[in-house]
Amino acid sequence: MIVPRVNRSNLKYPLDDILGSPGLVRLIRVLVYEAVSPLGVADAARMAGLSLAGARKALVRLASLGIAERVGTGRALKFSPKKEHPFLYLLELLFEKEQEHYESLISTLRQTLTIPEVSGAWITQLPLEIGQPLQLEVVTEAKAMGWMREELRTRLVETEKKYDLIIEVTLFTRADESEVPSKAIVLCGMGNAGKRDNLAGKPMQKDAEQRSLKLAKAIAYLIKLDPSLTKRAYQYTNRLLHEDQGMASKDIAEWRQLLEAYSVDRIRDLLVSSSSRAIRLRRSLPFLAVLTHQERDKILEQMEIPSDEV
């Protein structure tokens, strides 16, 4: 981190301290944008990808800056955003725009790859540093190998310019495609997913209704572990409705209304309900798109959980 040569007044430039380190930024993102309730140090550390010591230090610092406030005492001590802070709404808006920018990139890549000869594509891993290329792997038909690379380069030029990044493309045919990495971001198809199941497409059981119920139970269990999943799903549906979703808009709008109005427990009850409405809504679950890789793995682990544990 660059150390400033000249100290400046916190009164005039409070954002210098509020956004003073990656750890603080991660914790602010969790508190004001991702969490649905006050967080203990362990949950905050997990959600922000920090050590316990790092999360505790950052939370205490945010409390001293007035962005966060302590709730409870002792082992029950938790932290929540300080609602009356004048910057809180702007910080939340900042992280919302950050997420929109990322999802816009993913959406643009998916549209770019809408070519009949492309049967699968994924981002191997997101770049960790500015200037690192985005690695894109594409599965195409053997007869298209001769012209596909140039076609993709032409299509991707505007995307590189708009998002200020370098996109490197590796082409495979169905015969020689590699296994999709566990941390890959799938853009279309699944290629050879090895032992990993495609949550959105590969049949897990013959009966689609039972399959969707099984998946919904696993999601309900995951929400029990991390209620912020409902907030992420709401934000996702909200963004989707800013675009034309065609016939799917009605169900997406209904999910957004439910996620806004229902408590976490009511959402979990709805997911596993046997009502006709729940059966219909399980066909358009908005949760899969916002899962982290770890959460997707947890979903797969929980696919066999008994209903009385949900």
Secondary structure as GFF3:
##gff-version 3
##sequence-region A 1 310
A	DSSP	alpha_helix	15	18	.	.	.	ID=ss1
A	DSSP	alpha_helix	22	29	.	.	.	ID=ss2
A	DSSP	pi_helix	30	34	.	.	.	ID=ss3
A	DSSP	alpha_helix	41	48	.	.	.	ID=ss4
A	DSSP	alpha_helix	52	65	.	.	.	ID=ss5
A	DSSP	beta_strand	68	71	.	.	.	ID=ss6
A	DSSP	three_ten_helix	74	76	.	.	.	ID=ss7
A	DSSP	beta_strand	78	81	.	.	.	ID=ss8
A	DSSP	alpha_helix	88	112	.	.	.	ID=ss9
A	DSSP	beta_strand	118	123	.	.	.	ID=ss10
A	DSSP	beta_strand	134	140	.	.	.	ID=ss11
A	DSSP	three_ten_helix	142	144	.	.	.	ID=ss12
A	DSSP	alpha_helix	145	163	.	.	.	ID=ss13
A	DSSP	beta_strand	167	173	.	.	.	ID=ss14
A	DSSP	beta_strand	185	188	.	.	.	ID=ss15
A	DSSP	alpha_helix	208	225	.	.	.	ID=ss16
A	DSSP	alpha_helix	228	240	.	.	.	ID=ss17
A	DSSP	three_ten_helix	246	248	.	.	.	ID=ss18
A	DSSP	alpha_helix	249	261	.	.	.	ID=ss19
A	DSSP	alpha_helix	264	271	.	.	.	ID=ss20
A	DSSP	alpha_helix	276	281	.	.	.	ID=ss21
A	DSSP	three_ten_helix	282	284	.	.	.	ID=ss22
A	DSSP	three_ten_helix	288	290	.	.	.	ID=ss23
A	DSSP	alpha_helix	293	301	.	.	.	ID=ss24
A	DSSP	three_ten_helix	307	309	.	.	.	ID=ss25
###
